[in-house]
Amino acid sequence: MKLIVWDFDGTLADTRPLIEDGMKFTIKALKAPESLMDRWLACVGLPVEEGLRRTFDVKDGPEINRILKIYKSYDWAGNTHLIRTFPGMQELVADLNSRGVKQAIATSKRKAALEPQLAGFGWAESFFPVVTPESVTNPKPHPESLEICLSSHGLRPEDVLMIGDTLYDLDMANAANVPCVGVTYGFATREQLARATPIAFADTVVGLEKVLMQLTR
């Protein structure tokens, strides 16, 4: 395995507390049903605009623009203290880098939000490329994000491993013919991820490390 491509939210970092807090703010401001939170969490992994469309069941136009404006008005930068890496992830990323394993990111998080979070974890130089929605014409689960990672390193699909916590990640990997590992400590269950037939599952970072040690020998 010559390149590991990571999803960010729910895979590298535990961003769920921030994602939930931002949606609670949005739901309250819109006076919408609290039950929409479950629909929102099921959309994590998609670009935010598409997630909001699905959560609130609206199309393009004034309504989605109003919802997006309220969502963006939440103090995302001021609440980054809610984000943390999963236990053991800092050490795993550092170990892979020390062993010369190349690492990249393919995420639906926009660049303006992602870059300061990576810097805060000391990861500003740990991943190449970092593919965000601004980098592609077709976001997840389309394979374009992974195709950019492949071309950036001149690799074949079989030389790459995708790690993600949602079907959007794993379906993207399948569309690109890239092997994938599903992690269940993020936003989806093992049963949900099984539909994408990953080559392995990991329920913790320790379990993921064991899988990666076997694949990167």
Secondary structure, DSSP 8 states (H G I E B T S, - for coil): --EEEE--BTTTEE-HHHHHHHHHHHHHHHT--TTHHHHHHHTTTS-HHHHHHHHHT--TTHHHHHHHHHHHHS-TGGGGGG-EE-TTHHHHHHHHHHTT-EEEEE-SS-HHHHHHHHHHTT-TTT-S-EE-GGG-SS-TTSTHHHHHHHHHHT--GGGEEEEESSHHHHHHHHHTT--EEEESSSSS-HHHHGGG--SEEESSHHHHHHHHHHHT-
